[in-house]
Amino acid sequence: MLPAIIPIFPLPDVVLFPSVFLPLHIFESRYRQMLADALRGDRIIGMVLIRGERDDIEEPPPVHAVGCAGLISHSEALRDGRSNIILRGFQRFRIVGEEHDRAYRRAQVAPLPETGADAPAHDLSQTRSKLEALLAGRLETTTGEVMVPNNMGDEDLVNTLAQYLDLEPVEKQALLEFDNLASRSQALVELIEMREFMTQPLRGLDLH
């Protein structure tokens, strides 16, 4: 269950999705404190995407209102005080306010339901088939092994692709903000198709 107030970790290029793992390196003093407090408590950290470009970010940076809370599944403390952690996303949320009582940011949040059974099975099956066709041959390792198992559930597959495909952070944020799996998966298909179209050479045009 998501607490009413959670620590938030704003980053300019990272979007976390439910059921997906995210490795993070913690080195700033305020986030070291955030991690220490989280490990002593419920082990929850909320990931949020910073609004704006890296070069013109103000302090504290504005963030998108919708984020995803992750549970710390692994934490490795390094000798110099830094840490490597792994978060597992479990709950989307909307920020409704902020607390200003710590060195790091904390937010008042409202959970956003993640509806996985919002569309007929055949619709999701068709969308999954489109995704697999669009990405055929691109999700293989050097040994020819497919990175995404065929037995992965629809929600896990869509969220994993949304997090790890080479998309712009704002595109991933838009995917996160869809409140149902059918809309998110269809939007993911459209993003991939648009990327495919933009990279195709123009044929049959006489520019002279």
Residue frames as a rotation matrix with the C-alpha (Angstrom) as fourth column:
MET 1
0.573 0.819 0.000 0.00
0.819 -0.573 0.000 0.00
0.000 0.000 -1.000 0.00
LEU 2
-0.197 -0.654 0.731 1.29
0.627 -0.657 -0.419 3.44
0.754 0.375 0.539 -0.91
PRO 3
-0.317 0.033 -0.948 1.81
0.871 -0.385 -0.305 5.82
-0.375 -0.922 0.093 2.05
ALA 4
0.742 0.671 0.001 0.25
0.636 -0.702 -0.320 9.28
-0.214 0.238 -0.947 1.88
ILE 5
0.783 -0.584 -0.216 3.71
-0.594 -0.804 0.025 10.91
-0.188 0.109 -0.976 1.95
ILE 6
0.746 -0.576 0.334 6.74
0.595 0.802 0.052 9.45
-0.298 0.160 0.941 0.18
PRO 7
-0.038 -0.820 -0.571 10.25
-0.057 -0.569 0.820 10.65
-0.998 0.064 -0.025 -0.73
ILE 8
0.930 0.302 0.212 10.59
0.194 0.088 -0.977 11.61
-0.313 0.949 0.024 -4.38
PHE 9
-0.104 -0.991 0.084 13.71
0.364 0.040 0.931 11.33
-0.926 0.128 0.356 -6.52
PRO 10
0.818 0.439 -0.372 13.57
-0.134 -0.482 -0.866 13.79
-0.559 0.758 -0.335 -9.46
LEU 11
-0.305 -0.896 0.322 15.72
0.332 0.217 0.918 12.94
-0.893 0.387 0.232 -12.48
PRO 12
-0.143 0.224 -0.964 15.80
-0.656 -0.751 -0.077 14.51
-0.741 0.622 0.254 -15.96
ASP 13
-0.282 -0.091 -0.955 15.90
-0.924 0.293 0.245 11.32
0.257 0.952 -0.167 -18.00
VAL 14
-0.978 -0.076 -0.196 14.44
-0.018 0.959 -0.282 8.43
0.210 -0.272 -0.939 -15.99
VAL 15
-0.087 0.983 0.162 10.85
-0.956 -0.128 0.264 7.16
0.280 -0.132 0.951 -15.91
LEU 16
-0.941 -0.190 0.279 9.91
-0.290 0.877 -0.382 4.13
-0.172 -0.441 -0.881 -13.81
PHE 17
-0.187 0.894 -0.407 7.00
-0.736 0.147 0.661 1.83
0.651 0.423 0.630 -14.67
PRO 18
0.358 0.401 0.843 5.09
-0.878 0.452 0.158 -0.65
-0.318 -0.797 0.514 -12.49
SER 19
0.880 0.016 0.475 6.62
-0.036 0.999 0.033 -4.14
-0.474 -0.046 0.879 -12.23
VAL 20
0.722 -0.677 0.143 9.88
0.253 0.065 -0.965 -3.02
0.644 0.733 0.218 -13.88
PHE 21
0.546 -0.626 -0.557 13.30
0.758 0.086 0.647 -2.96
-0.357 -0.775 0.521 -12.18
LEU 22
0.810 -0.296 0.507 15.48
0.050 -0.825 -0.563 0.17
0.585 0.481 -0.653 -12.19
PRO 23
0.214 -0.810 -0.546 19.15
0.974 0.223 0.052 0.28
0.080 -0.542 0.836 -11.06
LEU 24
0.847 0.061 0.529 20.26
0.057 -0.998 0.023 3.58
0.529 0.011 -0.848 -9.52
HIS 25
-0.170 -0.927 -0.335 23.52
0.814 0.060 -0.577 4.99
0.555 -0.371 0.744 -8.21
ILE 26
0.861 0.508 -0.004 23.06
0.391 -0.658 0.644 7.22
0.325 -0.556 -0.765 -5.13
PHE 27
-0.101 -0.992 -0.074 25.85
0.891 -0.057 -0.450 9.72
0.442 -0.112 0.890 -4.48
GLU 28
-0.249 0.038 0.968 24.47
-0.124 -0.992 0.007 13.16
0.961 -0.119 0.251 -3.49
SER 29
-0.971 -0.237 -0.005 24.34
-0.019 0.101 -0.995 13.74
0.236 -0.966 -0.103 0.28
ARG 30
-0.447 0.869 0.214 20.61
-0.862 -0.354 -0.364 14.56
-0.241 -0.347 0.906 0.32
TYR 31
0.382 0.603 -0.701 19.77
-0.772 0.625 0.116 11.37
0.507 0.497 0.704 -1.53
ARG 32
-0.582 -0.572 -0.577 22.08
-0.014 0.717 -0.697 9.37
0.813 -0.398 -0.425 0.71
GLN 33
-0.900 0.305 0.312 19.92
-0.381 -0.201 -0.902 10.62
-0.213 -0.931 0.298 3.57
MET 34
0.026 0.948 -0.318 16.77
-1.000 0.027 0.001 9.78
0.009 0.318 0.948 1.62
LEU 35
0.047 -0.078 -0.996 18.04
-0.379 0.921 -0.090 6.24
0.924 0.382 0.014 1.06
ALA 36
-0.891 -0.425 -0.160 19.01
-0.004 0.359 -0.933 5.80
0.454 -0.831 -0.322 4.71
ASP 37
-0.606 0.740 0.292 15.55
-0.695 -0.313 -0.648 6.94
-0.388 -0.595 0.704 5.84
ALA 38
0.209 0.716 -0.665 13.84
-0.927 0.363 0.099 4.70
0.313 0.596 0.740 3.28
LEU 39
-0.276 -0.402 -0.873 15.84
-0.168 0.915 -0.367 1.65
0.946 0.045 -0.320 4.35
ARG 40
-0.997 -0.061 0.050 14.89
-0.055 0.093 -0.994 2.29
0.056 -0.994 -0.096 7.98
GLY 41
-0.407 0.913 -0.011 11.26
-0.678 -0.310 -0.667 2.63
-0.612 -0.264 0.745 6.97
ASP 42
0.461 0.767 0.445 9.07
-0.214 0.583 -0.784 1.17
-0.861 0.266 0.433 4.23
ARG 43
-0.409 -0.783 0.470 11.82
0.332 0.352 0.875 1.07
-0.850 0.514 0.117 1.54
ILE 44
0.410 0.654 0.636 9.71
0.868 -0.066 -0.492 3.18
-0.279 0.754 -0.595 -0.86
ILE 45
-0.554 -0.509 -0.659 11.04
0.167 -0.844 0.510 5.90
-0.815 0.173 0.552 -3.18
GLY 46
0.580 0.796 0.174 8.95
0.420 -0.109 -0.901 7.74
-0.698 0.596 -0.397 -5.77
MET 47
-0.577 -0.760 0.299 10.57
0.635 -0.188 0.749 8.40
-0.513 0.622 0.592 -9.14
VAL 48
0.613 0.742 -0.272 9.48
0.399 -0.588 -0.704 11.57
-0.682 0.323 -0.656 -10.95
LEU 49
0.006 -0.566 0.824 10.63
0.996 -0.067 -0.054 13.15
0.086 0.822 0.564 -14.20
ILE 50
-0.349 -0.229 -0.909 11.97
0.395 -0.915 0.079 16.70
-0.849 -0.332 0.410 -14.14
ARG 51
0.740 0.591 0.321 10.30
0.589 -0.338 -0.734 19.18
-0.325 0.732 -0.598 -16.48
GLY 52
0.860 -0.357 -0.364 12.49
-0.437 -0.884 -0.165 21.17
-0.262 0.301 -0.917 -18.85
GLU 53
0.677 -0.692 -0.250 15.97
0.021 0.358 -0.933 20.84
0.736 0.627 0.257 -20.29
ARG 54
0.413 -0.603 -0.682 19.10
0.891 0.423 0.166 19.99
0.189 -0.676 0.712 -18.31
ASP 55
-0.511 -0.802 0.309 20.69
0.747 -0.592 -0.302 23.40
0.425 0.076 0.902 -18.92
ASP 56
-0.572 0.331 0.751 17.83
-0.284 -0.938 0.197 25.54
0.770 -0.101 0.630 -17.63
ILE 57
0.149 0.613 -0.776 16.58
0.593 0.572 0.566 23.54
0.791 -0.545 -0.278 -14.64
GLU 58
0.054 -0.049 0.997 15.81
-0.597 -0.802 -0.007 25.71
0.800 -0.595 -0.073 -11.62
GLU 59
-0.667 -0.316 -0.675 16.20
0.337 0.680 -0.652 24.61
0.665 -0.662 -0.347 -8.00
PRO 60
-0.439 -0.051 0.897 14.15
-0.089 0.996 0.013 22.89
-0.894 -0.074 -0.442 -6.83
PRO 61
-0.969 -0.003 -0.246 13.33
-0.246 -0.020 0.969 21.65
-0.008 1.000 0.018 -10.32
PRO 62
-0.037 0.999 0.010 9.70
-0.937 -0.032 -0.348 21.43
-0.347 -0.022 0.937 -11.41
VAL 63
-0.914 -0.248 0.320 8.53
-0.177 0.956 0.235 17.85
-0.364 0.158 -0.918 -11.91
HIS 64
-0.518 0.770 -0.372 5.73
-0.350 0.206 0.914 16.08
0.781 0.604 0.163 -13.71
ALA 65
-0.112 0.575 0.810 2.79
-0.988 -0.154 -0.027 15.39
0.109 -0.803 0.585 -11.41
VAL 66
0.891 0.454 -0.004 2.55
-0.454 0.890 0.050 11.69
0.026 -0.043 0.999 -12.27
GLY 67
-0.208 -0.977 -0.042 5.30
-0.950 0.212 -0.230 9.35
0.234 -0.008 -0.972 -11.12
CYS 68
0.552 0.326 -0.768 5.84
-0.197 0.945 0.260 5.76
0.811 0.007 0.585 -10.05
ALA 69
0.447 -0.355 0.821 6.77
-0.884 -0.034 0.467 4.49
-0.138 -0.934 -0.329 -6.61
GLY 70
0.255 -0.449 -0.857 9.40
-0.325 0.794 -0.513 1.79
0.910 0.410 0.057 -6.35
LEU 71
0.960 0.006 0.281 10.31
-0.263 0.368 0.892 -0.62
-0.098 -0.930 0.354 -3.59
ILE 72
0.087 -0.994 -0.074 14.02
-0.988 -0.076 -0.137 -1.02
0.131 0.085 -0.988 -2.84
SER 73
0.941 0.269 -0.207 14.67
-0.268 0.963 0.034 -4.68
0.208 0.024 0.978 -3.62
HIS 74
0.478 -0.855 -0.199 18.45
0.861 0.502 -0.089 -4.47
0.176 -0.129 0.976 -3.28
SER 75
0.928 -0.263 0.263 20.88
-0.290 -0.955 0.068 -2.00
0.233 -0.139 -0.962 -1.73
GLU 76
0.476 -0.855 -0.206 24.67
0.840 0.511 -0.181 -2.14
0.261 -0.087 0.962 -1.80
ALA 77
0.961 -0.190 -0.204 26.58
-0.070 -0.873 0.484 0.37
-0.269 -0.450 -0.851 0.34
LEU 78
0.540 -0.827 0.155 29.98
0.442 0.122 -0.888 1.40
0.716 0.549 0.432 -1.05
ARG 79
-0.016 -0.649 -0.761 32.97
0.994 0.075 -0.085 2.36
0.112 -0.757 0.643 1.09
ASP 80
-0.884 -0.421 0.201 32.82
0.419 -0.906 -0.058 6.08
0.207 0.033 0.978 0.24
GLY 81
-0.676 0.675 -0.297 29.17
-0.023 -0.423 -0.906 6.46
-0.737 -0.605 0.301 1.28
ARG 82
-0.443 0.528 -0.725 27.67
-0.895 -0.209 0.395 6.04
0.057 0.823 0.565 -2.16
SER 83
-0.342 0.394 0.853 25.21
-0.218 0.850 -0.480 3.22
-0.914 -0.350 -0.204 -2.84
ASN 84
-0.835 0.244 -0.494 23.88
-0.450 0.215 0.867 1.12
0.318 0.946 -0.070 -5.68
ILE 85
-0.507 0.739 0.443 20.24
-0.306 0.326 -0.894 0.20
-0.806 -0.589 0.061 -5.38
ILE 86
-0.927 0.375 0.019 17.55
0.160 0.347 0.924 -1.52
0.339 0.860 -0.381 -7.42
LEU 87
-0.571 0.820 0.032 13.96
-0.582 -0.378 -0.720 -0.29
-0.579 -0.430 0.693 -7.36
ARG 88
-0.841 0.458 0.288 10.99
0.540 0.674 0.504 -2.35
0.036 0.580 -0.814 -8.47
GLY 89
-0.810 0.568 0.147 8.11
-0.519 -0.810 0.273 -0.18
0.274 0.145 0.951 -9.62
PHE 90
-0.834 0.527 -0.166 4.79
0.552 0.793 -0.258 -1.05
-0.005 -0.307 -0.952 -8.04
GLN 91
0.129 0.948 -0.291 2.39
0.903 -0.234 -0.361 1.92
-0.410 -0.216 -0.886 -7.99
ARG 92
-0.447 -0.146 0.883 1.76
0.600 -0.781 0.174 4.97
0.664 0.607 0.437 -10.14
PHE 93
-0.051 0.429 -0.902 0.84
0.906 -0.361 -0.223 8.12
-0.421 -0.828 -0.370 -8.23
ARG 94
0.257 0.133 0.957 -0.11
0.553 -0.832 -0.033 11.76
0.793 0.538 -0.287 -8.64
ILE 95
-0.727 -0.548 -0.413 1.57
0.667 -0.422 -0.615 14.46
0.163 -0.722 0.672 -6.56
VAL 96
0.352 0.906 0.236 -1.00
0.720 -0.423 0.550 16.57
0.598 -0.024 -0.801 -4.70
GLY 97
0.930 -0.123 0.347 1.40
-0.287 -0.832 0.474 18.55
0.231 -0.540 -0.809 -2.50
GLU 98
0.170 -0.936 -0.309 4.94
0.266 0.345 -0.900 18.69
0.949 0.070 0.308 -1.14
GLU 99
0.909 -0.053 -0.413 6.53
0.408 -0.083 0.909 18.63
-0.082 -0.995 -0.054 2.30
HIS 100
0.493 -0.755 0.432 9.57
-0.076 -0.533 -0.843 20.81
0.867 0.383 -0.320 3.04
ASP 101
0.834 -0.078 0.546 10.89
-0.551 -0.094 0.829 19.31
-0.013 -0.993 -0.121 6.26
ARG 102
0.629 -0.645 0.433 13.84
0.402 0.747 0.529 17.29
-0.665 -0.158 0.729 4.94
ALA 103
-0.271 -0.811 -0.518 17.00
-0.286 -0.446 0.848 17.87
-0.919 0.377 -0.111 2.91
TYR 104
-0.980 0.033 0.196 15.37
0.191 0.428 0.884 15.82
-0.054 0.903 -0.425 0.15
ARG 105
-0.598 0.800 -0.053 11.92
-0.759 -0.544 0.356 16.28
0.256 0.253 0.933 -1.34
ARG 106
-0.862 0.474 0.176 8.86
0.355 0.815 -0.457 14.50
-0.361 -0.332 -0.872 -0.04
ALA 107
-0.791 0.606 -0.082 5.45
-0.453 -0.489 0.745 14.57
0.412 0.627 0.662 -1.69
GLN 108
-0.348 0.826 0.444 1.86
-0.379 0.309 -0.872 14.05
-0.858 -0.472 0.205 -0.68
VAL 109
-0.880 -0.087 -0.466 0.62
-0.469 0.309 0.828 11.54
0.072 0.947 -0.313 -3.22
ALA 110
0.183 0.937 0.297 -2.58
-0.747 0.329 -0.577 9.90
-0.639 -0.117 0.760 -4.38
PRO 111
-0.577 -0.431 0.694 -2.31
0.029 0.838 0.544 6.39
-0.816 0.334 -0.471 -5.87
LEU 112
-0.093 0.503 -0.859 -3.36
-0.970 -0.241 -0.036 5.91
-0.225 0.830 0.511 -9.49
PRO 113
0.394 0.286 0.874 -4.89
-0.254 0.947 -0.196 2.51
-0.883 -0.145 0.446 -10.25
GLU 114
-0.614 -0.596 -0.517 -3.15
-0.729 0.178 0.661 0.40
-0.302 0.783 -0.544 -12.85
THR 115
0.355 0.875 0.330 -5.92
-0.569 0.482 -0.666 -1.37
-0.742 0.048 0.668 -14.75
GLY 116
-0.691 -0.722 0.008 -4.61
-0.479 0.466 0.744 -4.41
-0.541 0.511 -0.668 -16.59
ALA 117
-0.698 0.501 0.512 -7.93
0.618 0.783 0.077 -5.96
-0.362 0.370 -0.856 -17.60
ASP 118
-0.300 0.559 -0.773 -9.45
-0.137 -0.827 -0.545 -2.92
-0.944 -0.058 0.325 -19.26
ALA 119
-0.136 0.209 -0.968 -9.73
-0.977 -0.189 0.096 -4.31
-0.163 0.959 0.230 -22.80
PRO 120
0.880 0.466 0.098 -10.91
-0.432 0.868 -0.244 -7.55
-0.199 0.172 0.965 -24.38
ALA 121
0.317 -0.802 0.507 -8.22
0.013 0.538 0.843 -10.20
-0.948 -0.261 0.181 -24.52
HIS 122
0.403 -0.163 0.900 -8.22
0.870 0.374 -0.322 -10.29
-0.284 0.913 0.293 -28.33
ASP 123
0.948 -0.068 0.311 -7.51
0.055 -0.928 -0.369 -6.53
0.314 0.367 -0.876 -28.50
LEU 124
0.585 -0.774 0.242 -4.48
-0.641 -0.258 0.723 -6.84
-0.498 -0.578 -0.647 -26.24
SER 125
0.290 -0.455 0.842 -3.39
0.384 0.861 0.333 -9.92
-0.876 0.227 0.425 -28.17
GLN 126
0.720 0.021 0.694 -3.49
0.684 -0.189 -0.704 -7.97
0.116 0.982 -0.150 -31.43
THR 127
0.883 -0.408 0.234 -1.51
-0.421 -0.907 0.008 -5.09
0.209 -0.106 -0.972 -29.93
ARG 128
0.424 -0.747 0.512 1.05
-0.355 0.383 0.853 -7.53
-0.833 -0.544 -0.103 -28.52
SER 129
0.429 -0.227 0.875 1.42
0.728 0.660 -0.186 -9.14
-0.535 0.716 0.448 -31.93
LYS 130
0.887 -0.092 0.452 2.04
0.242 -0.740 -0.627 -5.70
0.392 0.666 -0.634 -33.45
LEU 131
0.717 -0.646 0.262 4.72
-0.657 -0.500 0.565 -4.96
-0.234 -0.577 -0.782 -30.86
GLU 132
0.299 -0.612 0.732 6.45
0.051 0.776 0.629 -8.27
-0.953 -0.151 0.263 -31.46
ALA 133
0.587 -0.046 0.808 6.35
0.795 0.219 -0.565 -7.75
-0.151 0.975 0.165 -35.23
LEU 134
0.928 -0.205 0.310 7.69
-0.097 -0.938 -0.332 -4.19
0.359 0.278 -0.891 -35.00
LEU 135
0.481 -0.758 0.441 10.53
-0.849 -0.275 0.452 -5.24
-0.221 -0.591 -0.775 -32.73
ALA 136
0.959 -0.101 0.263 11.37
0.143 0.979 -0.145 -8.56
-0.243 0.177 0.954 -34.40
GLY 137
0.480 -0.855 0.194 15.13
0.728 0.265 -0.633 -9.01
0.490 0.445 0.750 -34.44
ARG 138
0.116 -0.436 0.892 15.78
-0.168 -0.894 -0.415 -5.93
0.979 -0.102 -0.176 -32.32
LEU 139
0.557 0.145 0.818 15.41
-0.814 -0.098 0.572 -7.51
0.164 -0.984 0.063 -28.91
GLU 140
0.915 -0.279 -0.292 17.97
0.265 0.960 -0.087 -10.23
0.305 0.002 0.952 -29.46
THR 141
0.628 -0.778 -0.012 21.32
-0.330 -0.280 0.901 -10.43
-0.705 -0.562 -0.433 -27.73
THR 142
-0.029 -0.739 -0.673 24.56
-0.992 -0.060 0.109 -11.25
-0.121 0.671 -0.732 -29.55
THR 143
-0.850 -0.269 0.453 23.85
-0.279 0.959 0.045 -14.93
-0.446 -0.088 -0.891 -28.89
GLY 144
-0.741 0.625 -0.244 20.46
-0.187 0.157 0.970 -14.69
0.645 0.765 0.000 -30.59
GLU 145
-0.597 0.527 -0.605 18.60
0.797 0.478 -0.369 -15.02
0.095 -0.703 -0.705 -27.32
VAL 146
0.002 0.692 0.722 15.43
0.357 -0.675 0.646 -12.93
0.934 0.256 -0.248 -27.03
MET 147
-0.878 -0.409 0.248 15.64
-0.030 -0.471 -0.882 -10.42
0.478 -0.781 0.402 -24.16
VAL 148
-0.410 0.818 0.403 11.86
-0.902 -0.300 -0.309 -10.34
-0.132 -0.491 0.861 -23.52
PRO 149
-0.924 0.019 0.381 10.50
-0.002 0.999 -0.053 -13.84
-0.382 -0.049 -0.923 -22.81
ASN 150
-0.715 0.690 -0.112 7.47
-0.121 0.035 0.992 -14.99
0.689 0.723 0.059 -24.75
ASN 151
-0.143 0.689 -0.711 5.75
0.777 0.523 0.350 -15.98
0.613 -0.503 -0.610 -21.53
MET 152
-0.938 -0.172 -0.301 5.93
0.322 -0.755 -0.571 -12.45
-0.129 -0.633 0.764 -20.08
GLY 153
-0.063 0.988 -0.140 2.46
0.858 -0.019 -0.514 -11.11
-0.510 -0.152 -0.846 -19.26
ASP 154
0.279 0.249 0.927 0.98
0.833 -0.543 -0.105 -8.30
0.477 0.802 -0.359 -21.35
GLU 155
0.986 0.140 0.092 1.30
0.076 -0.865 0.496 -5.65
0.149 -0.482 -0.864 -18.63
ASP 156
0.496 -0.867 -0.052 4.88
0.192 0.051 0.980 -6.59
-0.847 -0.496 0.192 -17.78
LEU 157
-0.060 -0.514 0.856 5.84
0.958 0.213 0.195 -6.67
-0.282 0.831 0.479 -21.46
VAL 158
0.524 0.342 0.780 4.35
0.628 -0.774 -0.082 -3.27
0.575 0.533 -0.621 -22.28
ASN 159
0.992 -0.125 -0.005 5.81
-0.085 -0.702 0.707 -1.60
-0.092 -0.701 -0.707 -19.18
THR 160
0.318 -0.932 0.177 9.25
0.441 0.311 0.842 -3.14
-0.840 -0.189 0.509 -19.72
LEU 161
-0.051 -0.291 0.956 9.36
0.995 -0.101 0.022 -1.99
0.091 0.951 0.294 -23.34
ALA 162
0.771 0.412 0.486 8.08
0.388 -0.909 0.155 1.47
0.506 0.069 -0.860 -22.37
GLN 163
0.883 -0.448 -0.137 10.87
-0.070 -0.414 0.907 1.84
-0.464 -0.792 -0.397 -19.81
TYR 164
0.154 -0.953 0.260 13.79
0.162 0.284 0.945 0.38
-0.975 -0.104 0.198 -21.72
LEU 165
0.392 -0.030 0.919 13.21
0.918 0.074 -0.389 1.19
-0.056 0.997 0.057 -25.40
ASP 166
-0.664 -0.731 -0.158 15.17
0.697 -0.681 0.225 4.14
-0.272 0.039 0.961 -26.77
LEU 167
0.275 0.811 0.517 12.40
0.813 -0.483 0.324 6.72
0.512 0.331 -0.792 -26.42
GLU 168
-0.433 -0.353 0.829 12.56
-0.046 -0.910 -0.411 10.34
0.900 -0.216 0.378 -25.31
PRO 169
-0.945 0.039 -0.326 11.91
0.328 0.164 -0.930 10.85
0.018 -0.986 -0.168 -21.58
VAL 170
-0.635 0.755 -0.162 8.79
-0.645 -0.633 -0.428 12.93
-0.426 -0.168 0.889 -22.32
GLU 171
-0.192 0.542 -0.818 7.49
-0.720 0.488 0.493 10.11
0.667 0.684 0.297 -24.52
LYS 172
-0.630 -0.080 -0.773 7.99
0.352 0.857 -0.376 7.64
0.692 -0.509 -0.512 -21.68
GLN 173
-0.948 0.296 -0.117 6.27
-0.035 -0.460 -0.887 10.07
-0.316 -0.837 0.446 -19.32
ALA 174
-0.375 0.843 -0.385 3.27
-0.925 -0.313 0.215 10.25
0.061 0.437 0.898 -21.65
LEU 175
-0.244 0.237 -0.940 3.09
-0.211 0.934 0.290 6.45
0.947 0.269 -0.178 -21.67
LEU 176
-0.881 -0.139 -0.453 3.25
0.386 0.342 -0.857 6.34
0.274 -0.930 -0.247 -17.87
GLU 177
-0.843 0.536 -0.038 0.33
-0.420 -0.702 -0.575 8.75
-0.335 -0.469 0.817 -17.60
PHE 178
-0.286 0.768 -0.574 -2.06
-0.577 0.340 0.743 6.44
0.765 0.543 0.346 -19.47
ASP 179
-0.360 0.187 0.914 -4.26
-0.909 0.150 -0.389 4.86
-0.210 -0.971 0.116 -16.81
ASN 180
0.644 0.526 0.556 -5.01
-0.397 0.851 -0.345 1.65
-0.654 0.001 0.756 -18.69
LEU 181
-0.170 -0.814 0.555 -2.92
0.058 0.554 0.830 -0.97
-0.984 0.173 -0.048 -20.40
ALA 182
0.314 0.357 0.880 -4.78
0.851 0.304 -0.427 -0.90
-0.420 0.883 -0.208 -23.71
SER 183
0.997 0.081 0.016 -4.14
0.081 -0.915 -0.396 2.82
-0.017 0.396 -0.918 -24.25
ARG 184
0.419 -0.908 -0.022 -0.52
-0.560 -0.278 0.780 2.55
-0.714 -0.315 -0.625 -23.16
SER 185
-0.152 -0.496 0.855 0.20
0.344 0.784 0.516 -0.40
-0.927 0.373 0.052 -25.43
GLN 186
0.576 0.417 0.703 -1.50
0.798 -0.102 -0.594 1.23
-0.176 0.903 -0.391 -28.43
ALA 187
0.950 -0.266 -0.162 0.42
-0.272 -0.962 -0.019 4.47
-0.150 0.062 -0.987 -27.84
LEU 188
0.127 -0.946 0.298 3.65
-0.313 0.247 0.917 2.47
-0.941 -0.210 -0.265 -27.63
VAL 189
0.085 -0.006 0.996 2.90
0.795 0.603 -0.064 0.86
-0.601 0.798 0.056 -30.99
GLU 190
0.881 0.332 0.337 2.25
0.471 -0.688 -0.552 4.29
0.048 0.645 -0.762 -32.52
LEU 191
0.694 -0.693 -0.193 5.51
-0.493 -0.653 0.575 5.69
-0.525 -0.304 -0.795 -31.12
ILE 192
-0.142 -0.763 0.630 7.52
0.095 0.623 0.776 2.80
-0.985 0.170 -0.016 -32.56
GLU 193
0.299 0.335 0.893 5.74
0.895 0.225 -0.384 3.08
-0.330 0.915 -0.233 -35.92
MET 194
0.995 0.061 -0.078 6.44
0.039 -0.965 -0.258 6.82
-0.091 0.254 -0.963 -36.00
ARG 195
0.281 -0.960 -0.003 10.13
-0.479 -0.143 0.866 6.19
-0.832 -0.242 -0.500 -35.32
GLU 196
-0.131 -0.269 0.954 10.14
0.573 0.765 0.294 3.62
-0.809 0.585 0.054 -38.11
PHE 197
0.694 0.486 0.531 8.54
0.711 -0.350 -0.609 6.09
-0.110 0.801 -0.588 -40.53
MET 198
0.899 -0.344 -0.272 10.98
-0.305 -0.936 0.176 8.87
-0.315 -0.075 -0.946 -39.63
THR 199
-0.007 -0.977 0.212 13.98
-0.403 0.196 0.894 6.64
-0.915 -0.079 -0.395 -40.35
GLN 200
0.324 0.168 0.931 12.72
0.657 0.668 -0.350 5.35
-0.681 0.725 0.106 -43.72
PRO 201
-0.769 -0.606 -0.203 14.44
0.244 -0.571 0.784 6.84
-0.591 0.553 0.587 -46.82
LEU 202
0.181 0.805 -0.565 12.29
-0.404 -0.463 -0.789 8.89
-0.897 0.371 0.241 -49.17
ARG 203
-0.622 -0.344 0.704 11.70
0.397 0.636 0.662 7.02
-0.675 0.690 -0.259 -52.42
GLY 204
-0.147 0.601 0.786 10.28
0.988 0.132 0.084 8.10
-0.053 0.788 -0.613 -55.76
LEU 205
0.712 0.374 -0.594 10.72
0.403 -0.911 -0.090 11.84
-0.575 -0.175 -0.799 -55.20
ASP 206
0.116 -0.643 0.757 12.32
0.919 -0.221 -0.327 14.01
0.377 0.734 0.565 -57.85
LEU 207
0.492 0.021 -0.870 13.88
0.639 -0.688 0.345 16.93
-0.592 -0.725 -0.352 -55.99
HIS 208
-0.638 -0.770 -0.004 15.53
0.537 -0.449 0.714 18.46
-0.552 0.454 0.700 -59.08
